[in-house]
Amino acid sequence: MAARGRRLAWLLLLFAAVGAGLAGCSTLGYYAQSVGGHLDLMRRARPVDEWLSDSATPAKLRERLLLTQQIRDFAVKELKLPDNRSYRSYADLGRGSAVWNVVATPELSLELKRWCFPVLGCVGYRGYFDRAAAEALAKSLKDEGLDVNVYGVPAYSTLGWTNWIGGDPLLNTFIDWPEAQLARLVFHELAHQVAYAAGDTTFNESFATAVERLGGERWRRQRGLSDADDAAFDRRRADFRALSARTRAALEALYKSDVSDAHKRERKAEIFAAMRAELARLKAESWGGYAGYDAWAQRANNATLGVQAAYDELVPAFEKLFEREGRDFARLHAEARRLAALPQAERRDTLAAISR
């Protein structure tokens, strides 16, 4: 692992140097922390078989790791997701998030600020392995007058590029999640290895979210899991996403209007207050006091709504595409790869036509 890790480090540092030559010294520092953070994660990872054969492995962790391998096998056999080394190893990072993402928008817009990288294209977030570094960037962006949000991410995908040194590992940040949610996360992250459109975060996340939902439903049925908890989870998420979509629509209409900026700021505050009030009502009347969205509501701003849209916007189109392809995952994946290769405008037009 050490020798392979050094080879990866040199490869990524060379890649970073090329990118930095295009974008300046600050970019080199950013790539360096990305390389260092990922290599630290890989150094901590051990194959699941080693964890299972180690008598010091706690019984609860052993049980969860066995479950993940059932999920992983199901992903290959039933969902036609990649059969490779990803999620066949496990690492304890000693922290609650794998990375922290920074997202930002103008004060009177939902358009995410984009950061551009060689090969990957432009994305609407910037990720850090160190929370303090993420908070420092957030502060500088707030000082520019932007709406900013920093949020922890339990897992991320290297798109299959690191499978030659072990692939993406299972992490302590999500290993104890309820079974159905754990399965969904693994399906989501593996879907990123199936189809990736450079610079189109909404396409990439919506496709992965669709695979997560469709695969999660199939996993639940095969395992004979109770629908009650998962149905409650889906109901809350559907309520939350519908409210988020209504709020985004109201804000977009406001920001495009001809009223003064002062009036826009006043209405913006009212729209967010109404959204928080509706979340509180849902929590009390429909969700049995579920508090999982409380922290999100407290920090909600243009940036939080902007990034939420990336995970939701095209999901209905992919679900209809799945139906069109005979509920066949291999055919869905092939079509997603074809769409990813198209110019973005043509890709979106095609998905819009499927949605109609």
C-alpha positions in Angstrom: 0.0 0.0 0.0 2.8 2.4 0.9 4.5 2.1 -2.5 1.2 2.4 -4.4 0.3 5.4 -2.2 3.5 7.1 -3.2 2.8 6.5 -6.9 -0.7 8.0 -6.5 0.8 10.9 -4.6 3.2 11.7 -7.4 0.5 11.3 -10.0 -1.9 13.6 -8.3 0.7 16.1 -7.4 1.7 16.3 -11.1 -1.9 16.7 -11.9 -2.1 19.4 -9.3 0.9 21.2 -10.6 -0.6 21.3 -14.1 -3.8 22.7 -12.7 -1.9 25.2 -10.5 0.0 26.4 -13.5 -3.3 27.4 -15.0 -4.9 28.9 -11.9 -2.2 30.2 -9.6 -0.4 29.3 -6.4 -3.5 29.1 -4.2 -4.8 26.3 -6.4 -1.6 24.3 -5.7 -2.2 24.6 -2.0 -5.8 23.4 -2.5 -4.7 20.4 -4.5 -2.0 19.6 -2.0 -4.6 19.4 0.9 -6.8 17.2 -1.4 -4.0 14.8 -2.1 -2.9 14.7 1.5 -6.4 14.2 2.8 -7.2 11.4 0.4 -3.9 9.6 1.0 -4.5 9.8 4.8 -7.9 8.2 4.2 -6.3 5.4 2.0 -3.6 4.8 4.6 -6.2 4.2 7.3 -8.2 1.7 5.1 -7.9 -2.0 5.5 -9.6 -4.7 3.5 -12.9 -5.8 5.1 -11.6 -9.4 5.2 -8.8 -8.2 7.5 -11.2 -6.5 9.8 -13.3 -9.6 10.0 -10.4 -11.9 10.7 -9.0 -9.5 13.4 -10.2 -10.7 16.9 -9.9 -7.1 18.1 -12.7 -5.9 15.8 -15.8 -5.1 17.8 -18.8 -7.3 17.3 -21.0 -4.5 16.2 -18.5 -3.3 13.6 -18.1 -6.9 12.4 -21.8 -7.2 11.9 -22.0 -4.0 9.9 -19.1 -4.9 7.7 -20.7 -8.2 6.8 -23.9 -6.3 5.9 -22.0 -3.9 3.7 -20.6 -6.8 1.7 -24.0 -8.2 1.1 -25.0 -4.7 0.0 -22.0 -4.5 -2.3 -22.7 -7.9 -3.9 -26.3 -6.9 -4.4 -25.2 -3.7 -6.1 -23.2 -5.7 -8.7 -25.7 -8.5 -9.2 -29.0 -6.7 -9.1 -28.2 -3.0 -9.9 -25.4 -3.7 -12.4 -23.1 -1.3 -10.6 -19.3 -1.7 -11.0 -17.6 -4.8 -9.6 -14.4 -3.5 -8.3 -12.4 -2.8 -5.1 -14.6 0.2 -3.9 -16.3 -0.5 -0.6 -14.4 -3.7 0.0 -12.2 -1.9 2.6 -13.0 0.1 5.7 -11.4 3.1 7.4 -12.1 4.9 10.7 -11.2 8.5 10.2 -11.8 9.5 13.8 -14.2 12.3 12.8 -17.8 12.7 11.8 -17.4 13.8 8.2 -15.2 12.6 5.4 -14.9 16.1 3.9 -16.5 19.6 4.4 -18.0 21.3 1.3 -18.2 25.0 0.8 -21.0 26.4 -1.4 -21.8 30.0 -2.1 -24.2 32.2 -4.1 -24.7 35.9 -4.6 -27.0 37.6 -2.1 -29.9 37.9 -4.6 -29.4 34.7 -6.7 -29.6 31.0 -6.4 -26.7 30.5 -8.9 -23.9 28.6 -7.2 -20.4 29.9 -7.4 -18.4 27.5 -9.5 -14.8 26.3 -9.1 -13.1 24.7 -12.2 -10.5 22.0 -12.3 -8.7 20.1 -15.1 -10.6 17.0 -16.3 -13.3 17.2 -13.7 -14.7 20.5 -15.1 -16.5 23.1 -13.0 -18.5 22.2 -9.9 -20.7 24.2 -7.5 -18.7 23.4 -4.4 -15.2 23.2 -3.0 -14.3 20.4 -0.6 -11.8 20.3 2.2 -10.5 17.5 4.5 -9.9 20.1 7.2 -13.0 21.8 8.6 -11.0 24.9 9.6 -9.8 25.4 6.1 -13.4 25.1 4.8 -14.5 27.7 7.4 -11.7 30.0 6.4 -12.8 30.0 2.8 -16.4 30.5 3.9 -15.5 33.6 5.9 -13.7 35.1 3.0 -16.7 34.5 0.7 -19.0 36.0 3.3 -16.8 39.0 3.5 -17.5 39.4 -0.2 -21.2 39.6 0.5 -22.1 36.1 -0.7 -24.5 33.7 0.9 -22.3 30.8 2.1 -22.8 27.3 3.7 -20.4 24.8 5.0 -21.7 21.2 5.4 -20.1 17.9 6.3 -20.2 15.1 3.8 -20.1 11.4 5.0 -18.6 10.0 1.7 -17.3 11.1 -1.6 -16.5 9.3 -4.9 -13.2 9.2 -6.8 -15.2 8.1 -9.8 -13.4 4.7 -9.9 -10.0 6.3 -10.7 -8.4 5.0 -7.5 -9.6 1.4 -7.7 -6.0 0.3 -8.6 -4.9 1.2 -5.1 -8.0 0.0 -3.2 -10.9 2.1 -4.4 -13.2 4.2 -2.2 -13.5 2.7 1.3 -16.3 2.3 3.7 -16.0 4.9 6.5 -17.0 5.3 10.1 -18.9 8.4 9.0 -21.8 6.2 7.8 -21.2 2.6 8.8 -23.8 2.8 11.6 -26.6 4.2 9.5 -29.9 2.3 9.4 -29.7 -0.6 6.9 -31.8 0.9 4.1 -30.0 4.3 4.3 -26.6 2.6 4.3 -27.5 0.6 1.2 -28.7 3.8 -0.5 -25.4 5.6 0.2 -23.4 2.8 -1.3 -25.6 2.6 -4.4 -25.4 6.4 -4.8 -21.6 6.6 -4.6 -21.1 3.6 -6.9 -23.4 5.3 -9.4 -20.9 8.1 -9.8 -18.5 5.5 -11.2 -21.1 4.6 -13.9 -21.7 7.9 -15.6 -20.0 11.3 -15.1 -20.5 14.5 -17.1 -17.7 17.0 -16.5 -19.0 20.3 -15.2 -22.6 19.1 -14.7 -23.1 18.6 -11.0 -26.9 18.5 -11.4 -26.8 15.6 -13.9 -24.2 13.7 -11.9 -26.0 14.0 -8.5 -29.5 13.5 -9.9 -28.5 10.3 -11.7 -26.8 9.0 -8.5 -29.8 9.9 -6.4 -32.2 8.1 -8.9 -30.1 5.0 -8.7 -30.0 5.3 -4.9 -33.8 5.5 -4.7 -34.5 2.8 -7.2 -31.9 0.5 -5.8 -32.9 1.1 -2.3 -36.5 0.2 -3.1 -35.3 -3.1 -4.6 -33.0 -3.8 -1.6 -35.8 -3.2 0.8 -38.1 -5.6 -1.0 -35.5 -8.4 -1.3 -34.6 -8.1 2.4 -38.2 -8.0 3.5 -37.5 -4.9 5.5 -40.5 -3.2 7.2 -41.9 -0.4 5.0 -42.8 1.6 8.1 -39.5 3.3 8.9 -38.4 3.6 5.3 -41.8 5.0 4.3 -41.5 7.6 7.1 -38.0 8.5 5.8 -39.3 8.8 2.2 -42.3 10.8 3.3 -40.2 13.3 5.3 -37.7 13.6 2.4 -40.5 14.1 -0.1 -42.1 16.8 2.1 -38.7 18.5 2.6 -37.9 18.4 -1.1 -41.3 19.8 -2.1 -41.0 22.6 0.4 -37.4 23.3 -0.9 -38.6 23.4 -4.5 -41.5 25.8 -3.6 -39.1 28.1 -1.8 -36.6 28.0 -4.6 -39.3 28.9 -7.1 -40.5 31.8 -5.0 -37.0 33.1 -4.6 -36.1 32.7 -8.3 -39.3 34.7 -9.2 -38.3 37.4 -6.7 -34.7 37.7 -7.9 -35.8 38.0 -11.5 -38.4 40.7 -10.8 -37.9 44.4 -11.4 -38.4 45.5 -7.8 -35.6 47.2 -5.9 -32.8 45.3 -4.2 -34.1 46.6 -0.9 -37.5 45.1 -1.5 -35.9 41.9 -2.6 -33.9 41.6 0.6 -37.1 42.2 2.6 -39.1 39.6 0.7 -36.2 37.2 0.8 -36.3 37.3 4.6 -40.1 36.7 4.6 -39.8 33.7 2.2 -37.1 32.1 4.4 -39.2 32.8 7.5 -42.2 31.2 5.9 -40.1 28.1 4.9 -38.9 27.7 8.5 -42.4 28.0 9.8 -43.6 25.3 7.4 -40.8 23.0 8.4 -41.7 23.5 12.1 -45.3 22.7 11.3 -44.3 19.5 9.4 -42.1 18.5 12.3 -44.9 18.9 14.8 -47.9 17.6 12.8 -46.5 15.1 10.3 -43.1 13.9 11.3 -43.7 13.0 14.9 -41.2 15.5 16.2 -38.4 14.4 13.9 -35.6 17.0 14.2 -33.3 15.9 11.4 -33.9 19.1 9.4 -33.5 21.5 12.3 -29.9 22.3 11.7 -30.5 22.8 8.0 -33.3 25.2 8.7 -31.2 27.3 11.0 -28.5 27.9 8.4 -30.7 27.9 5.3 -29.9 30.5 2.7 -29.5 30.8 -1.0 -26.5 28.5 -1.0 -28.2 25.7 0.9 -31.1 25.8 -1.6 -28.8 26.1 -4.5 -26.9 22.9 -3.7 -30.1 21.0 -2.8 -31.4 21.6 -6.3 -28.4 19.6 -7.7 -29.6 16.4 -6.0 -33.3 16.7 -7.0 -33.8 18.5 -10.3 -33.4 15.7 -12.8 -34.3 12.7 -10.6 -37.9 12.4 -12.1 -36.4 12.3 -15.6 -34.0 9.5 -14.7 -36.9 7.6 -13.0 -39.0 7.9 -16.1 -35.9 6.8 -18.2 -35.7 3.7 -16.0 -39.3 2.9 -16.8 -38.7 3.5 -20.5 -35.7 1.1 -20.4 -37.9 -1.7 -19.0 -36.7 -1.2 -15.4 -33.4 -2.6 -16.5 -30.4 -1.1 -14.7 -27.8 -2.1 -17.3 -29.9 -0.3 -20.0 -30.4 2.7 -17.6 -26.6 3.0 -17.1 -25.9 2.7 -20.8 -28.3 5.5 -21.5 -26.8 7.6 -18.7 -23.3 7.2 -20.2 -24.6 8.2 -23.6 -26.3 11.3 -22.2 -23.1 12.2 -20.2 -21.2 12.3 -23.5 -23.5 14.8 -25.1 -23.1 18.6 -24.9 -24.8 19.9 -21.8 -27.6 21.7 -23.6 -28.5 18.6 -25.7 -28.3 16.4 -22.5 -30.8 18.7 -20.7 -33.1 18.9 -23.6 -33.2 15.1 -23.9 -34.0 14.7 -20.2 -36.6 17.4 -20.4 -38.3 15.5 -23.3 -38.3 12.3 -21.2 -39.9 14.1 -18.3 -42.8 15.3 -20.4 
